[in-house]
Amino acid sequence: MAAGKSNWQMTRTEKYEIVLRALEPSDIDVLYRWENDAEIWHVSNTFTPYSKYILEKYIENSHLDIYQTRQLRLMIDLRNNETGDLQTLGTIDLFEFDPYHNRAGVGILIGEKTERKKGYAEQALRNFINYCFKTLQLHQVYCNISTNNLSSLRLFKKCGFSVSGKRMEWIRTPATYLDEYMLQLINPSDRKANQ
């Protein structure tokens, strides 16, 4: 394992494993590139670029407790089990954490386009769901996905999320307005306890 990189959760395969880890100062350049990629702004409701200064401050404060910040970002790494090398693939976020209602939103990005559609997002999301339900003991997690984002819809449904609602003409694009689905996943342990 690389020095200074702590594991949050892992999924093992024969040669590789997906590792979720805390932000490190060395992540600044990759975050700067991804956060300023205008092609993906529509997914995260971002409209302006981020400066390195703002990202550095974000990383500096990333150690704060989730109960203070109401959010959590972890980096998604691919580790080669034979060499120990790490490749940072993306991020996974918990946002709008609500400790009273025990719920939070989830978002995921595989920032490296060449690494998309290889199953890494699914492994990372499954690990993160496990962390949310077992460690944070959340009752539910949710996400909002535009109806035309078929790959994200497939990913979240494959990981157990169900569509619970649809917002009409919710997302503005340069050409039109898009509808948006809300998907939810209830903690299976809570469902069993309530039966």
N, C-alpha and C positions, 0 to 999 in steps of 0.2 A: 504494500500500500504506500502511496506517495506520502511524504511527510506533510503533516498539517491537514490532511484530508480525513474527516471522520465519517464513518458510515452511518446512515440512518436506517436503511433497509436494503436488502439485497435479494435478487432472484438469480439462482445459479443455472447455468447451462453447462455443457461440457467444456467449452472454451471461453465463454464470456459470461459476465454477469452485469446486470444493471444495478447501479449504486445511486441512491439518493443521498446527497450530502449538503451540509450547510454552505452558505456563500463564503468565499475567500476573497481577499483583496486581489489575488491574481485573476479573478473572473471579470475584472473591469472591462477589458478589451472585448471579450466575447459578448458581454451584456450590452455594451455600447453599440456593437454592430447589430445585434438582434433588436434592441429597443428602438433603433433608428431605421429599421427596415420598413419603409412605408407600405410595402406589399402586405404586411400582416397587421397593420394598425387597425383595420376594420374588425378584426377578431377580438382585440383587446380594448376597443373603444378609445384608442389613442389618436390624437390629432396633431400633436407637436413633438418634435424631436427632444431627446434628453441629452443634457450635457454630461461630460465625464464627472464634473464636480458633483452634480446631483446624484449620479450613480454611486460615486465614492461615499457620499453621506448615507445613502441607502444601505450600502454594504456595511459601513461602520455601525449602523443601528440595527442590523439584521439579527444581532444577538439578543435584542430585547424580547421579553416574554410575549407570547402570543396574546395573553390577556391584556397587555398594554397596547399593542399595535393593531390587534384584530386581523393580522395577516401573517403569512409565513411563505417564504419562497425557498425551495430547495433546488439544487442543480442536479441534473440527470447525467450521470457518467456511465460510460461503457468501459468495463475493466477487462483486459485480456488476462485470463487466469494463468496463462503460460508465462507471460513476460511481466505482468503487473502493471503494464502501461494503462493509463486512463485517457479516455477521449470524452470531452464534454459535448453532449448532444443537445441539451435543452434545459428547460426549467419546468417546474410544476409548482403551482401556487394555490394557497388557501387564502381566501379573501372574504370580507364581510363576516368574519367569525362572530357568532352570536352565542356567548356562553349561557345566557338565560334560556334560549330556545334550543341550545345544543345543536347548532347547524352552521354550515359554512359553504361558500361557493368554491368550486375547484376549476382551475384552468391549467392547460398543459401546452407546451410548445416544444417541438423538436426543431430547433433553430437551424440545424445543418440540413439543408434540403436533400442532400445526397443520402441522408440516413433515415429519411421518412419511408413509411410503408415497409418496414423491416420487423415490426413487432415490438420495437423498443418502447413506444408510447404505451402500449398495452401493459407491458411488464411494469413500467414505472407507475402507471395509474393504479394497477392492482396493488403494488407495494404501498402506494400513498393511501389508498382506501383502507388498507389494513392498519396503517399508522393512525388514520383519522378515527377509526372505530375502536381499535384496541388500546391505543396509547392516549389519544385525546378524549376517547369515549363519547364521540359525537353521536347524536341520534340520527342525523342525516347529512348528506352532502348533496349539492345540486350544481347544475351548470346551465348556461344559456347559450344556445347554438342557433345560428341562422339556418333557415330551412334548406338553403342551397349548399351548406357545408356538409356534404354527404360523408366524407371521411371521418370527421369528428363525430357525427351522429352514430356511425357504425362503431367507432371506438368506444364511446360511452355506453351504448346499448350492449356491446359485447362484454363490458365490465359490470353489467347489472343495472344500469340506469334505465328508467322508464320515462317516457314523455308524459308530463302531467298537465301541460297547458301550451297554448300557442298565442303569441302576441302578434296581432295583425299590423303590418307595415311599421314595424318597430325600429328597423335599422335603415338609416338613410345612406344611400350610395350616390355617386355622381349621376347615375342614370335613373334610379328608381328607389323605392322603399322595399325592404325585405321583411318577411315574416320571421319570427324567432320562436323556437321551441324552448320550454323550460323542462329540464330533465331532473329527476330526483332519484336518490338511492337511500333507502331507509336501512339503518343498521340491522342486519338479520338477527342479532342477539336480542334487540329490543322487540322485534316482531314476535319472537318465540316467547319472550317474557309476558307479552300482552295477550297471548292466546290462552 
